[in-house]
Amino acid sequence: MVCDASEISRVGIARLLEGHDLRVVAEAGSREAALDVAGARGIDVVLVDVGLPPAPEAAFAVIAAARRTGAIPIAIGAAGTAEGVFAAIRAGAAGYLTKDLPGTAWAGAIKAATRGEAPLSRAMTAQLVQRFCAEAAYAPLADLLPSDRRLTPREWDVLHCVARGDTNRAVASELSISVETVRTHVSNILAKLEAPSRSAAAAKYHQLRVIQG
């Protein structure tokens, strides 16, 4: 499956892959369309453009949805920065392919992903290792610092429901709290995650789940 807002990109990728014995069975040009079919039977690999609007939350949501249904999500983009690649992999992507790679490289990487390998260039792999080492060095120290950005257990429960797509009323019913209390929790969650919307918070929830393992 190819998820890309650009019709030209979707058609081009489909034709390119079909020339390498890889059949594209579905396409999506929006987050909604992608989420509708990402878990369909017969889809083994989902290619998700990181620029799918609203970026990058939409791409992360589709990546997480594909991962939950057993498909292999691979992030794609016009270019790959260490920051962007790291974020996509944290969201659940098996790898990252840039659109400047030749068709043979794409086909080989996708087939490798179905064998359990990570489709990443050597340069990207080196960047990711450096980034991981840098974060690993500072993470223990960061845990010692006081912070008002950490979610409380109740906020985490609310975020879990929000990520599921529940309304405030549904969250209130499940957690046995008032709708007004849910609104307050959601407001605090958006502020702490620096998320502009519920969908953005949901995308970050899936990233946090990946980090939790």
Secondary structure, DSSP 8 states (H G I E B T S, - for coil): -EE-S-HHHHHHHHHHHHTTT-----EESSHHHHHHHTT-TT--EEEEETTSSSTTHHHHHHHHHHHHTT-EEEEEESS--HHHHHHHHHTT-S-EEETTS-HHHHHHHHHHHHTT-----HHHHHHHHHHHHHHHHHHHHHHHS--S-S--HHHHHHHHHHHTT--HHHHHHHHT--HHHHHHHHHHHHHHHT-SSHHHHHHHHHHHHHHH-
